Amino acid sequence: MLKNVELRLVSELMKNSRRSDRELAKALGISQPTVSRMISRLEKEGVIREYTITPDFSKLGFNLLSIIMLKLKPIPAEKLEELHRTAGELDNQERQPYIMVMEGTGAGANLALLSFHKDFGAYVEYHKSIKNAAYSRMTPFIDIERIEGFLIDLNYKNHYQSLTFSRIAAHLQTIENKENE
């Protein structure tokens, strides 16, 4: 578990990772060398994985965000390492439009894929490639029981709240404030 000052640092970086260590130190009320040491340690520990931006995806040519939920039949434990290696090799050979593939539970599924698409046709092709097990090297591992998709029009002007890491950072600070009361 992170200390309060570390959590505040991560929150500040999530709001704007371009800030200097000096600016972060001033915002946190600690010294710049302390901020530099904390950042270095948090990077080494994997708390901070990368520094990036959150663009307006529609301005990059993506009009749809899809959430695809899959129900996969159980994969034998002895095959998991080979599955992960094969998936990595395939991803390096042909980049896919997904930004996240994670195992989980809920909504009758155990795998979720989050991906961006230029248009509905591109989404349909991607959905078909999953359904038809186009990745023939993956078929020994993956047996799909069910597949569901949810599409979000990125050009729709009345979304309740868009994806931003600043919102998550604000939530983390709210949690910290409650714990300090």
N, CA and C atoms as a LAMMPS dump frame, in Angstrom:
ITEM: TIMESTEP
0
ITEM: NUMBER OF ATOMS
543
ITEM: BOX BOUNDS ff ff ff
-5.0000000000000000e+02 5.0000000000000000e+02
-5.0000000000000000e+02 5.0000000000000000e+02
-5.0000000000000000e+02 5.0000000000000000e+02
ITEM: ATOMS id mol type element x y z
1 1 1 N 0.843 -1.178 0
2 1 2 C 0 0 0
3 1 3 C 0.887 1.24 0
4 2 1 N 0.503 2.211 -0.803
5 2 2 C 1.29 3.442 -0.898
6 2 3 C 1.066 4.343 0.312
7 3 1 N 2.103 5.065 0.687
8 3 2 C 1.969 6.085 1.718
9 3 3 C 1.161 7.235 1.128
10 4 1 N 0.583 8.064 2.003
11 4 2 C -0.24 9.184 1.531
12 4 3 C 0.506 10.091 0.57
13 5 1 N 1.75 10.43 0.869
14 5 2 C 2.499 11.344 0.013
15 5 3 C 2.784 10.686 -1.344
16 6 1 N 3.008 9.39 -1.353
17 6 2 C 3.229 8.676 -2.611
18 6 3 C 1.95 8.663 -3.449
19 7 1 N 0.835 8.434 -2.804
20 7 2 C -0.46 8.446 -3.489
21 7 3 C -0.74 9.833 -4.065
22 8 1 N -0.429 10.86 -3.295
23 8 2 C -0.627 12.231 -3.786
24 8 3 C 0.285 12.509 -4.979
25 9 1 N 1.518 12.006 -4.936
26 9 2 C 2.449 12.176 -6.047
27 9 3 C 1.917 11.499 -7.307
28 10 1 N 1.477 10.256 -7.166
29 10 2 C 0.919 9.538 -8.32
30 10 3 C -0.297 10.283 -8.865
31 11 1 N -1.133 10.794 -7.986
32 11 2 C -2.312 11.558 -8.412
33 11 3 C -1.905 12.798 -9.199
34 12 1 N -0.893 13.502 -8.709
35 12 2 C -0.426 14.702 -9.406
36 12 3 C 0.136 14.345 -10.782
37 13 1 N 0.871 13.242 -10.864
38 13 2 C 1.416 12.809 -12.159
39 13 3 C 0.311 12.373 -13.117
40 14 1 N -0.75 11.756 -12.59
41 14 2 C -1.865 11.349 -13.446
42 14 3 C -2.578 12.571 -14.031
43 15 1 N -2.603 13.656 -13.282
44 15 2 C -3.231 14.883 -13.778
45 15 3 C -2.371 15.546 -14.851
46 16 1 N -1.04 15.472 -14.66
47 16 2 C -0.143 16.103 -15.631
48 16 3 C 1.257 15.543 -15.423
49 17 1 N 1.648 14.577 -16.233
50 17 2 C 2.95 13.927 -16.066
51 17 3 C 4.097 14.758 -16.641
52 18 1 N 3.788 15.904 -17.225
53 18 2 C 4.826 16.77 -17.788
54 18 3 C 5.392 17.748 -16.758
55 19 1 N 4.835 17.757 -15.557
56 19 2 C 5.309 18.685 -14.528
57 19 3 C 6.704 18.293 -14.066
58 20 1 N 7.501 19.291 -13.774
59 20 2 C 8.859 19.034 -13.289
60 20 3 C 8.8 18.534 -11.85
61 21 1 N 9.902 17.922 -11.422
62 21 2 C 9.998 17.471 -10.032
63 21 3 C 9.866 18.66 -9.087
64 22 1 N 10.391 19.809 -9.492
65 22 2 C 10.305 21.015 -8.673
66 22 3 C 8.835 21.443 -8.506
67 23 1 N 8.069 21.435 -9.601
68 23 2 C 6.648 21.802 -9.521
69 23 3 C 5.869 20.808 -8.656
70 24 1 N 6.192 19.533 -8.81
71 24 2 C 5.525 18.507 -8.011
72 24 3 C 5.844 18.681 -6.531
73 25 1 N 7.1 18.972 -6.235
74 25 2 C 7.516 19.178 -4.84
75 25 3 C 6.741 20.335 -4.221
76 26 1 N 6.589 21.41 -4.969
77 26 2 C 5.851 22.57 -4.458
78 26 3 C 4.395 22.201 -4.199
79 27 1 N 3.773 21.473 -5.13
80 27 2 C 2.372 21.067 -4.973
81 27 3 C 2.176 20.142 -3.771
82 28 1 N 3.181 19.312 -3.491
83 28 2 C 3.074 18.334 -2.404
84 28 3 C 3.616 18.855 -1.074
85 29 1 N 4.352 19.956 -1.119
86 29 2 C 4.92 20.506 0.107
87 29 3 C 6.094 19.707 0.638
88 30 1 N 6.877 19.118 -0.289
89 30 2 C 8.072 18.358 0.094
90 30 3 C 9.225 18.816 -0.796
91 31 1 N 10.429 18.331 -0.538
92 31 2 C 11.599 18.774 -1.298
93 31 3 C 11.65 18.106 -2.671
94 32 1 N 12.318 18.789 -3.598
95 32 2 C 12.482 18.259 -4.955
96 32 3 C 13.292 16.958 -4.963
97 33 1 N 14.404 16.849 -4.19
98 33 2 C 15.126 15.578 -4.172
99 33 3 C 14.255 14.414 -3.659
100 34 1 N 13.376 14.699 -2.701
101 34 2 C 12.474 13.655 -2.193
102 34 3 C 11.537 13.195 -3.309
103 35 1 N 11.012 14.147 -4.073
104 35 2 C 10.131 13.798 -5.2
105 35 3 C 10.903 12.944 -6.207
106 36 1 N 12.102 13.351 -6.557
107 36 2 C 12.912 12.604 -7.531
108 36 3 C 13.169 11.177 -7.061
109 37 1 N 13.536 11.022 -5.775
110 37 2 C 13.787 9.676 -5.225
111 37 3 C 12.509 8.839 -5.24
112 38 1 N 11.369 9.46 -4.851
113 38 2 C 10.096 8.715 -4.83
114 38 3 C 9.712 8.263 -6.229
115 39 1 N 9.841 9.152 -7.205
116 39 2 C 9.494 8.785 -8.582
117 39 3 C 10.353 7.625 -9.054
118 40 1 N 11.653 7.713 -8.807
119 40 2 C 12.572 6.645 -9.217
120 40 3 C 12.174 5.314 -8.583
121 41 1 N 11.875 5.34 -7.284
122 41 2 C 11.482 4.103 -6.587
123 41 3 C 10.16 3.567 -7.11
124 42 1 N 9.173 4.453 -7.321
125 42 2 C 7.861 4.02 -7.812
126 42 3 C 7.955 3.445 -9.221
127 43 1 N 8.886 3.965 -10.033
128 43 2 C 9.123 3.395 -11.367
129 43 3 C 9.714 1.997 -11.24
130 44 1 N 10.733 1.849 -10.37
131 44 2 C 11.382 0.545 -10.187
132 44 3 C 10.406 -0.495 -9.654
133 45 1 N 9.493 -0.066 -8.766
134 45 2 C 8.512 -0.986 -8.179
135 45 3 C 7.343 -1.269 -9.127
136 46 1 N 7.288 -0.576 -10.254
137 46 2 C 6.209 -0.81 -11.214
138 46 3 C 4.908 -0.096 -10.892
139 47 1 N 4.92 0.777 -9.889
140 47 2 C 3.721 1.568 -9.585
141 47 3 C 3.48 2.538 -10.74
142 48 1 N 4.549 3.178 -11.206
143 48 2 C 4.484 4.046 -12.38
144 48 3 C 5.011 3.211 -13.547
145 49 1 N 4.124 2.895 -14.469
146 49 2 C 4.498 2.055 -15.611
147 49 3 C 4.979 2.866 -16.809
148 50 1 N 4.301 3.986 -17.061
149 50 2 C 4.66 4.797 -18.215
150 50 3 C 4.101 6.2 -18.052
151 51 1 N 4.626 7.099 -18.856
152 51 2 C 4.135 8.468 -18.892
153 51 3 C 3.51 8.65 -20.271
154 52 1 N 2.267 9.077 -20.291
155 52 2 C 1.578 9.159 -21.567
156 52 3 C 0.545 10.275 -21.549
157 53 1 N -0.194 10.387 -22.611
158 53 2 C -1.268 11.368 -22.726
159 53 3 C -2.585 10.636 -22.966
160 54 1 N -3.673 11.321 -22.794
161 54 2 C -4.983 10.796 -23.179
162 54 3 C -5.507 11.721 -24.266
163 55 1 N -5.376 11.304 -25.536
164 55 2 C -5.815 12.171 -26.633
165 55 3 C -7.325 12.094 -26.85
166 56 1 N -7.814 12.962 -27.703
167 56 2 C -9.186 12.866 -28.193
168 56 3 C -9.129 11.839 -29.318
169 57 1 N -9.557 10.619 -29.038
170 57 2 C -9.404 9.52 -29.985
171 57 3 C -10.142 9.754 -31.291
172 58 1 N -11.266 10.473 -31.253
173 58 2 C -12 10.748 -32.491
174 58 3 C -11.175 11.63 -33.426
175 59 1 N -10.336 12.49 -32.878
176 59 2 C -9.484 13.344 -33.713
177 59 3 C -8.302 12.571 -34.289
178 60 1 N -8.094 11.366 -33.816
179 60 2 C -7.055 10.49 -34.363
180 60 3 C -7.628 9.544 -35.422
181 61 1 N -8.912 9.689 -35.708
182 61 2 C -9.542 8.857 -36.731
183 61 3 C -10.325 7.67 -36.202
184 62 1 N -10.433 7.545 -34.893
185 62 2 C -11.227 6.468 -34.311
186 62 3 C -12.609 7.013 -33.981
187 63 1 N -13.621 6.363 -34.487
188 63 2 C -14.993 6.817 -34.25
189 63 3 C -15.747 5.922 -33.289
190 64 1 N -15.228 4.718 -33.053
191 64 2 C -15.892 3.769 -32.165
192 64 3 C -14.916 3.201 -31.141
193 65 1 N -15.417 3.035 -29.954
194 65 2 C -14.717 2.306 -28.899
195 65 3 C -15.574 1.074 -28.632
196 66 1 N -14.963 -0.091 -28.666
197 66 2 C -15.742 -1.3 -28.395
198 66 3 C -15.25 -1.988 -27.135
199 67 1 N -16.216 -2.551 -26.437
200 67 2 C -15.925 -3.411 -25.298
201 67 3 C -16.48 -4.772 -25.689
202 68 1 N -15.599 -5.717 -25.871
203 68 2 C -16.012 -7.064 -26.274
204 68 3 C -15.82 -7.975 -25.074
205 69 1 N -16.901 -8.642 -24.702
206 69 2 C -16.878 -9.557 -23.566
207 69 3 C -16.924 -10.989 -24.108
208 70 1 N -15.987 -11.804 -23.671
209 70 2 C -15.907 -13.192 -24.11
210 70 3 C -16.078 -14.133 -22.928
211 71 1 N -16.752 -15.205 -23.175
212 71 2 C -16.816 -16.306 -22.211
213 71 3 C -15.985 -17.421 -22.827
214 72 1 N -14.809 -17.646 -22.262
215 72 2 C -13.92 -18.696 -22.748
216 72 3 C -14.055 -19.93 -21.874
217 73 1 N -13.952 -21.083 -22.506
218 73 2 C -13.894 -22.314 -21.726
219 73 3 C -12.565 -22.317 -20.983
220 74 1 N -12.493 -22.963 -19.82
221 74 2 C -11.257 -22.946 -19.018
222 74 3 C -10.05 -23.434 -19.818
223 75 1 N -8.925 -22.771 -19.578
224 75 2 C -7.668 -23.134 -20.223
225 75 3 C -6.829 -23.878 -19.192
226 76 1 N -6.354 -25.076 -19.531
227 76 2 C -5.542 -25.833 -18.57
228 76 3 C -4.327 -25.026 -18.111
229 77 1 N -4.037 -25.081 -16.839
230 77 2 C -2.945 -24.296 -16.249
231 77 3 C -1.621 -24.532 -16.967
232 78 1 N -1.371 -25.753 -17.39
233 78 2 C -0.102 -26.058 -18.049
234 78 3 C 0.014 -25.419 -19.437
235 79 1 N -1.089 -24.92 -19.987
236 79 2 C -1.083 -24.289 -21.307
237 79 3 C -1.008 -22.759 -21.232
238 80 1 N -1.16 -22.188 -20.027
239 80 2 C -1.227 -20.734 -19.899
240 80 3 C 0.053 -20.027 -20.357
241 81 1 N 1.211 -20.534 -19.975
242 81 2 C 2.466 -19.895 -20.373
243 81 3 C 2.61 -19.896 -21.893
244 82 1 N 2.305 -21.03 -22.519
245 82 2 C 2.376 -21.119 -23.978
246 82 3 C 1.364 -20.174 -24.637
247 83 1 N 0.174 -20.065 -24.059
248 83 2 C -0.852 -19.154 -24.579
249 83 3 C -0.35 -17.712 -24.547
250 84 1 N 0.203 -17.283 -23.428
251 84 2 C 0.698 -15.912 -23.305
252 84 3 C 1.846 -15.64 -24.273
253 85 1 N 2.736 -16.604 -24.438
254 85 2 C 3.855 -16.449 -25.374
255 85 3 C 3.335 -16.334 -26.808
256 86 1 N 2.405 -17.209 -27.193
257 86 2 C 1.831 -17.189 -28.535
258 86 3 C 1.081 -15.891 -28.795
259 87 1 N 0.323 -15.438 -27.808
260 87 2 C -0.43 -14.184 -27.966
261 87 3 C 0.535 -13.015 -28.175
262 88 1 N 1.631 -12.984 -27.435
263 88 2 C 2.629 -11.932 -27.598
264 88 3 C 3.276 -11.956 -28.969
265 89 1 N 3.592 -13.166 -29.468
266 89 2 C 4.179 -13.293 -30.804
267 89 3 C 3.208 -12.792 -31.87
268 90 1 N 1.942 -13.159 -31.751
269 90 2 C 0.94 -12.717 -32.727
270 90 3 C 0.753 -11.211 -32.684
271 91 1 N 0.751 -10.652 -31.496
272 91 2 C 0.58 -9.207 -31.363
273 91 3 C 1.75 -8.47 -32.002
274 92 1 N 2.963 -9.004 -31.871
275 92 2 C 4.129 -8.37 -32.484
276 92 3 C 4.107 -8.487 -34.004
277 93 1 N 3.516 -9.565 -34.549
278 93 2 C 3.446 -9.764 -35.986
279 93 3 C 2.418 -8.843 -36.642
280 94 1 N 1.271 -8.714 -36.03
281 94 2 C 0.189 -7.924 -36.617
282 94 3 C -0.516 -7.168 -35.503
283 95 1 N -0.251 -5.879 -35.437
284 95 2 C -0.853 -5.058 -34.379
285 95 3 C -2.361 -5.054 -34.508
286 96 1 N -3.027 -5.275 -33.394
287 96 2 C -4.478 -5.298 -33.341
288 96 3 C -4.988 -3.976 -32.767
289 97 1 N -6.282 -3.681 -32.956
290 97 2 C -6.802 -2.395 -32.483
291 97 3 C -7.098 -2.349 -30.991
292 98 1 N -6.793 -3.424 -30.254
293 98 2 C -7.146 -3.402 -28.843
294 98 3 C -6.117 -2.647 -28.024
295 99 1 N -6.614 -2.067 -26.937
296 99 2 C -5.715 -1.39 -26.008
297 99 3 C -5.667 -2.132 -24.684
298 100 1 N -6.575 -3.082 -24.528
299 100 2 C -6.612 -3.824 -23.278
300 100 3 C -7.226 -5.2 -23.54
301 101 1 N -6.6 -6.217 -23.017
302 101 2 C -7.163 -7.568 -22.992
303 101 3 C -6.903 -8.067 -21.579
304 102 1 N -7.983 -8.255 -20.809
305 102 2 C -7.797 -8.648 -19.421
306 102 3 C -8.815 -9.698 -19.005
307 103 1 N -8.342 -10.618 -18.176
308 103 2 C -9.227 -11.616 -17.602
309 103 3 C -9.95 -11.006 -16.415
310 104 1 N -11.165 -11.472 -16.185
311 104 2 C -11.944 -10.986 -15.066
312 104 3 C -13.201 -11.82 -14.917
313 105 1 N -14.181 -11.274 -14.256
314 105 2 C -15.43 -11.992 -14.08
315 105 3 C -16.582 -11.008 -14.026
316 106 1 N -17.719 -11.431 -14.516
317 106 2 C -18.92 -10.607 -14.496
318 106 3 C -19.573 -10.551 -15.864
319 107 1 N -20.854 -10.247 -15.876
320 107 2 C -21.635 -10.142 -17.116
321 107 3 C -21.552 -11.436 -17.943
322 108 1 N -21.373 -12.55 -17.254
323 108 2 C -21.302 -13.84 -17.945
324 108 3 C -20.059 -14.012 -18.789
325 109 1 N -18.997 -13.247 -18.502
326 109 2 C -17.775 -13.307 -19.297
327 109 3 C -16.569 -13.48 -18.383
328 110 1 N -15.451 -13.875 -18.998
329 110 2 C -14.211 -13.992 -18.228
330 110 3 C -13.02 -13.343 -18.931
331 111 1 N -13.296 -12.641 -20.038
332 111 2 C -12.254 -11.916 -20.752
333 111 3 C -12.88 -10.684 -21.393
334 112 1 N -12.201 -9.549 -21.28
335 112 2 C -12.699 -8.316 -21.884
336 112 3 C -11.623 -7.731 -22.786
337 113 1 N -12.039 -7.261 -23.953
338 113 2 C -11.154 -6.585 -24.888
339 113 3 C -11.697 -5.178 -25.102
340 114 1 N -10.851 -4.205 -24.976
341 114 2 C -11.215 -2.816 -25.224
342 114 3 C -10.459 -2.411 -26.477
343 115 1 N -11.164 -1.892 -27.495
344 115 2 C -10.488 -1.57 -28.747
345 115 3 C -11.12 -0.372 -29.437
346 116 1 N -10.314 0.288 -30.265
347 116 2 C -10.751 1.441 -31.048
348 116 3 C -10.865 1.04 -32.507
349 117 1 N -11.858 1.624 -33.203
350 117 2 C -12.086 1.301 -34.615
351 117 3 C -12.425 2.552 -35.404
352 118 1 N -11.986 2.577 -36.659
353 118 2 C -12.244 3.706 -37.542
354 118 3 C -13.738 3.864 -37.814
355 119 1 N -14.397 2.724 -38.055
356 119 2 C -15.826 2.761 -38.367
357 119 3 C -16.452 1.408 -38.038
358 120 1 N -17.756 1.298 -38.302
359 120 2 C -18.477 0.074 -37.966
360 120 3 C -17.945 -1.116 -38.762
361 121 1 N -17.573 -0.899 -40.011
362 121 2 C -17.021 -1.978 -40.84
363 121 3 C -15.752 -2.558 -40.238
364 122 1 N -14.873 -1.682 -39.733
365 122 2 C -13.631 -2.151 -39.106
366 122 3 C -13.939 -2.942 -37.839
367 123 1 N -14.938 -2.48 -37.076
368 123 2 C -15.356 -3.215 -35.874
369 123 3 C -15.871 -4.598 -36.254
370 124 1 N -16.727 -4.672 -37.278
371 124 2 C -17.304 -5.956 -37.706
372 124 3 C -16.195 -6.923 -38.118
373 125 1 N -15.209 -6.439 -38.863
374 125 2 C -14.095 -7.297 -39.275
375 125 3 C -13.31 -7.817 -38.065
376 126 1 N -13.067 -6.952 -37.11
377 126 2 C -12.351 -7.359 -35.906
378 126 3 C -13.171 -8.384 -35.126
379 127 1 N -14.455 -8.124 -34.982
380 127 2 C -15.361 -9.041 -34.273
381 127 3 C -15.365 -10.401 -34.972
382 128 1 N -15.414 -10.411 -36.295
383 128 2 C -15.396 -11.669 -37.058
384 128 3 C -14.098 -12.425 -36.831
385 129 1 N -12.972 -11.684 -36.808
386 129 2 C -11.682 -12.356 -36.634
387 129 3 C -11.616 -13.053 -35.28
388 130 1 N -12.272 -12.473 -34.294
389 130 2 C -12.307 -13.107 -32.972
390 130 3 C -13.231 -14.32 -33.03
391 131 1 N -14.422 -14.117 -33.582
392 131 2 C -15.407 -15.2 -33.659
393 131 3 C -14.892 -16.394 -34.448
394 132 1 N -14.226 -16.114 -35.552
395 132 2 C -13.76 -17.192 -36.435
396 132 3 C -12.407 -17.749 -36.02
397 133 1 N -11.923 -17.302 -34.879
398 133 2 C -10.613 -17.747 -34.387
399 133 3 C -9.569 -17.604 -35.488
400 134 1 N -9.524 -16.408 -36.096
401 134 2 C -8.602 -16.12 -37.198
402 134 3 C -7.158 -16.376 -36.792
403 135 1 N -6.899 -16.27 -35.52
404 135 2 C -5.549 -16.538 -35.049
405 135 3 C -5.415 -18.057 -34.878
406 136 1 N -5.177 -18.726 -35.996
407 136 2 C -5.198 -20.188 -35.978
408 136 3 C -4.242 -20.771 -34.943
409 137 1 N -3.156 -20.087 -34.654
410 137 2 C -2.228 -20.588 -33.641
411 137 3 C -2.834 -20.507 -32.252
412 138 1 N -3.915 -19.715 -32.077
413 138 2 C -4.543 -19.56 -30.768
414 138 3 C -5.632 -20.606 -30.533
415 139 1 N -6.174 -21.203 -31.595
416 139 2 C -7.308 -22.109 -31.43
417 139 3 C -7.053 -23.298 -30.513
418 140 1 N -5.827 -23.813 -30.392
419 140 2 C -5.658 -24.904 -29.428
420 140 3 C -5.939 -24.465 -27.985
421 141 1 N -5.863 -23.159 -27.729
422 141 2 C -6.029 -22.647 -26.386
423 141 3 C -7.412 -22.072 -26.142
424 142 1 N -7.929 -21.384 -27.142
425 142 2 C -9.138 -20.595 -26.931
426 142 3 C -10.354 -21.272 -27.532
427 143 1 N -11.327 -21.499 -26.687
428 143 2 C -12.61 -22.05 -27.105
429 143 3 C -13.673 -21.088 -26.584
430 144 1 N -14.256 -20.317 -27.494
431 144 2 C -15.204 -19.273 -27.114
432 144 3 C -16.602 -19.861 -26.974
433 145 1 N -17.17 -19.695 -25.784
434 145 2 C -18.558 -20.102 -25.553
435 145 3 C -19.526 -19.004 -25.97
436 146 1 N -19.129 -17.745 -25.703
437 146 2 C -20.018 -16.619 -25.979
438 146 3 C -19.193 -15.362 -26.233
439 147 1 N -19.723 -14.494 -27.104
440 147 2 C -19.071 -13.217 -27.377
441 147 3 C -20.137 -12.138 -27.477
442 148 1 N -19.92 -11.045 -26.761
443 148 2 C -20.858 -9.911 -26.766
444 148 3 C -20.05 -8.643 -27.002
445 149 1 N -20.646 -7.686 -27.688
446 149 2 C -19.971 -6.423 -27.928
447 149 3 C -20.821 -5.243 -27.491
448 150 1 N -20.147 -4.197 -27.052
449 150 2 C -20.8 -2.945 -26.679
450 150 3 C -20.022 -1.844 -27.375
451 151 1 N -20.708 -1.024 -28.173
452 151 2 C -20.055 0.028 -28.946
453 151 3 C -20.353 1.403 -28.375
454 152 1 N -19.334 2.246 -28.389
455 152 2 C -19.477 3.628 -27.947
456 152 3 C -19.071 4.525 -29.109
457 153 1 N -19.979 5.404 -29.518
458 153 2 C -19.713 6.372 -30.585
459 153 3 C -18.895 7.511 -29.978
460 154 1 N -17.64 7.629 -30.396
461 154 2 C -16.755 8.638 -29.815
462 154 3 C -17.096 10.057 -30.264
463 155 1 N -17.931 10.181 -31.278
464 155 2 C -18.328 11.504 -31.76
465 155 3 C -19.616 12.004 -31.127
466 156 1 N -20.259 11.159 -30.341
467 156 2 C -21.501 11.543 -29.668
468 156 3 C -21.192 12.665 -28.685
469 157 1 N -21.932 13.727 -28.735
470 157 2 C -21.611 14.924 -27.951
471 157 3 C -22.152 14.915 -26.525
472 158 1 N -23 13.97 -26.167
473 158 2 C -23.646 14 -24.857
474 158 3 C -23.207 12.873 -23.925
475 159 1 N -21.95 12.409 -24.06
476 159 2 C -21.458 11.398 -23.122
477 159 3 C -21.451 11.985 -21.718
478 160 1 N -21.76 11.158 -20.761
479 160 2 C -21.808 11.619 -19.376
480 160 3 C -20.429 12.06 -18.898
481 161 1 N -19.436 11.18 -19.008
482 161 2 C -18.06 11.508 -18.652
483 161 3 C -17.129 10.718 -19.544
484 162 1 N -16.146 11.374 -20.1
485 162 2 C -15.164 10.719 -20.96
486 162 3 C -14.028 10.161 -20.123
487 163 1 N -13.22 9.335 -20.76
488 163 2 C -12.064 8.737 -20.109
489 163 3 C -10.99 9.791 -19.869
490 164 1 N -10.631 9.993 -18.606
491 164 2 C -9.49 10.835 -18.268
492 164 3 C -8.838 10.262 -17.012
493 165 1 N -7.539 10.367 -16.958
494 165 2 C -6.839 9.92 -15.765
495 165 3 C -6.922 10.969 -14.666
496 166 1 N -7.214 12.203 -15.042
497 166 2 C -7.398 13.256 -14.033
498 166 3 C -8.567 12.916 -13.122
499 167 1 N -9.611 12.316 -13.68
500 167 2 C -10.776 11.928 -12.878
501 167 3 C -10.391 10.838 -11.869
502 168 1 N -9.572 9.894 -12.288
503 168 2 C -9.118 8.835 -11.38
504 168 3 C -8.231 9.452 -10.296
505 169 1 N -7.365 10.388 -10.696
506 169 2 C -6.484 11.058 -9.727
507 169 3 C -7.313 11.801 -8.686
508 170 1 N -8.358 12.494 -9.122
509 170 2 C -9.224 13.219 -8.182
510 170 3 C -9.894 12.245 -7.224
511 171 1 N -10.29 11.09 -7.737
512 171 2 C -10.913 10.072 -6.878
513 171 3 C -9.911 9.566 -5.83
514 172 1 N -8.668 9.323 -6.249
515 172 2 C -7.64 8.877 -5.3
516 172 3 C -7.442 9.902 -4.199
517 173 1 N -7.45 11.174 -4.554
518 173 2 C -7.279 12.215 -3.547
519 173 3 C -8.481 12.285 -2.614
520 174 1 N -9.681 12.01 -3.136
521 174 2 C -10.879 11.964 -2.292
522 174 3 C -10.754 10.85 -1.26
523 175 1 N -10.273 9.692 -1.696
524 175 2 C -10.078 8.553 -0.783
525 175 3 C -9.078 8.933 0.303
526 176 1 N -7.975 9.558 -0.101
527 176 2 C -6.949 9.962 0.875
528 176 3 C -7.516 10.952 1.879
529 177 1 N -8.292 11.914 1.392
530 177 2 C -8.877 12.914 2.301
531 177 3 C -9.808 12.262 3.315
532 178 1 N -10.593 11.277 2.888
533 178 2 C -11.491 10.57 3.816
534 178 3 C -10.713 9.801 4.863
535 179 1 N -9.592 9.187 4.434
536 179 2 C -8.773 8.42 5.379
537 179 3 C -8.1 9.321 6.407
538 180 1 N -7.84 10.56 6.033
539 180 2 C -7.166 11.503 6.937
540 180 3 C -8.117 12.214 7.873
541 181 1 N -9.408 12.047 7.707
542 181 2 C -10.407 12.712 8.576
543 181 3 C -10.485 12.059 9.925
